[in-house]
């Protein structure tokens, strides 16, 4: 398979960012559902959500790898998105920069929400372990 032209590579990169914006919205929705399922102790639902998140992460990772390849084709080895932005006309550049900033914000939000969920699930696990196995130090003298 031949390499895409520079114009095709740029189009694919732009399309990939748009797809990531959509996918990250799905991710944020799934993480919110995960929190609700954890709060309501819906273990079966948690399993399904985890599988959905995992599948979405695989898609996002593949798209990221493709974006790196395309950016390398466009801007050379070790590309930075600023180098890709510089290849566009001002209007398209401004639009891409705004989309990229939105994507970065969504990634950060997903990380923060994921961390919150992990802390909740870890706390629930700790409490369940205490309930099932007791707290070894509950009645020990001080």
C-alpha positions as CSV (number, residue, x, y, z in Angstrom):
1,X,0.0,0.0,0.0
2,X,1.4,3.4,-1.0
3,X,1.8,6.3,1.3
4,X,-1.0,8.9,1.2
5,X,-0.3,12.2,-0.4
6,X,0.4,15.1,2.0
7,X,-3.2,16.4,1.3
8,X,-4.6,12.9,2.0
9,X,-2.5,12.6,5.1
10,X,-3.7,16.0,6.4
11,X,-7.3,15.0,5.7
12,X,-6.9,11.7,7.5
13,X,-5.3,13.5,10.5
14,X,-8.1,16.0,10.7
15,X,-10.8,13.3,10.4
16,X,-9.0,11.3,13.1
17,X,-9.1,14.3,15.5
18,X,-12.9,14.7,14.8
19,X,-13.4,11.0,15.4
20,X,-11.4,11.3,18.7
21,X,-13.6,14.2,19.8
22,X,-16.7,11.9,19.3
23,X,-15.0,8.9,20.9
24,X,-13.8,10.9,24.0
25,X,-17.4,12.1,24.5
26,X,-18.4,8.5,24.5
27,X,-15.6,7.8,27.0
28,X,-16.7,10.6,29.3
29,X,-20.3,9.2,29.2
30,X,-19.0,5.7,29.9
31,X,-16.9,6.9,32.9
32,X,-19.9,8.7,34.3
33,X,-22.0,5.6,33.9
34,X,-19.2,3.6,35.6
35,X,-19.3,6.0,38.6
36,X,-23.1,5.6,38.9
37,X,-22.8,1.8,38.6
38,X,-20.1,1.8,41.3
39,X,-22.2,4.0,43.7
40,X,-25.2,1.7,43.2
41,X,-23.0,-1.5,43.5
42,X,-24.1,-2.8,40.1
43,X,-21.2,-5.2,39.6
44,X,-22.6,-6.8,36.4
45,X,-23.0,-3.3,34.9
46,X,-19.5,-2.4,35.9
47,X,-18.1,-5.4,34.0
48,X,-20.0,-4.4,30.9
49,X,-18.8,-0.7,31.2
50,X,-15.2,-1.9,31.7
51,X,-15.4,-3.9,28.5
52,X,-16.9,-1.0,26.6
53,X,-14.1,1.3,27.9
54,X,-11.4,-1.2,27.0
55,X,-12.7,-1.5,23.5
56,X,-12.9,2.3,23.1
57,X,-9.4,2.7,24.5
58,X,-8.2,0.2,21.8
59,X,-9.8,2.3,19.1
60,X,-8.3,5.5,20.5
61,X,-4.8,4.0,20.7
62,X,-5.0,2.8,17.1
63,X,-6.1,6.3,16.0
64,X,-3.3,7.9,18.0
65,X,-0.7,5.6,16.4
66,X,-2.1,6.6,13.0
67,X,-2.0,10.3,13.9
68,X,1.7,9.9,14.8
69,X,2.4,8.2,11.4
70,X,0.5,10.9,9.5
71,X,2.2,13.8,11.5
72,X,5.6,12.2,10.8
73,X,4.7,12.1,7.1
74,X,3.6,15.7,7.2
75,X,6.2,17.3,9.5
76,X,9.1,14.8,9.7
77,X,10.5,12.7,12.5
78,X,9.5,13.4,16.1
79,X,6.6,15.7,15.0
80,X,4.8,18.1,17.3
81,X,1.2,19.1,16.7
82,X,2.4,22.8,16.4
83,X,4.4,21.7,13.4
84,X,1.3,20.2,11.8
85,X,-0.8,23.3,12.7
86,X,1.8,25.5,10.9
87,X,1.1,23.7,7.6
88,X,-2.5,24.9,7.4
89,X,-3.9,28.2,6.3
90,X,-5.0,30.5,9.1
91,X,-8.7,29.6,9.2
92,X,-8.1,25.9,9.1
93,X,-5.3,26.2,11.5
94,X,-7.5,28.1,14.0
95,X,-10.1,25.4,13.7
96,X,-7.6,22.6,14.2
97,X,-6.0,24.3,17.2
98,X,-9.5,24.7,18.8
99,X,-10.4,21.1,18.1
100,X,-7.0,20.0,19.5
101,X,-7.4,22.1,22.7
102,X,-10.9,20.6,23.1
103,X,-9.5,17.1,22.7
104,X,-6.8,17.7,25.2
105,X,-9.3,19.1,27.7
106,X,-11.5,16.0,27.2
107,X,-8.5,13.7,27.8
108,X,-7.7,15.5,31.0
109,X,-11.3,15.3,32.2
110,X,-11.4,11.6,31.4
111,X,-8.2,11.1,33.4
112,X,-9.6,13.0,36.4
113,X,-13.0,11.1,36.3
114,X,-11.2,7.8,35.9
115,X,-9.0,8.6,38.9
116,X,-12.1,9.4,40.9
117,X,-13.7,6.1,39.9
118,X,-10.6,4.1,40.7
119,X,-10.5,5.7,44.2
120,X,-14.2,4.9,44.8
121,X,-13.8,1.3,43.7
122,X,-10.6,0.9,45.8
123,X,-12.4,2.3,48.8
124,X,-15.4,0.0,48.2
125,X,-13.0,-3.0,47.9
126,X,-11.3,-2.1,51.2
127,X,-14.6,-1.8,53.0
128,X,-15.8,-5.1,51.6
129,X,-12.6,-6.8,52.7
130,X,-13.1,-5.4,56.2
131,X,-16.7,-6.7,56.3
132,X,-15.7,-10.1,55.0
133,X,-12.5,-10.7,56.9
134,X,-12.8,-8.3,59.8
135,X,-10.4,-5.6,60.8
136,X,-7.4,-7.2,62.6
137,X,-6.8,-4.2,64.8
138,X,-10.4,-3.4,65.8
139,X,-10.1,-4.7,69.3
140,X,-6.4,-4.6,69.9
141,X,-5.3,-2.5,72.9
142,X,-3.5,0.8,72.1
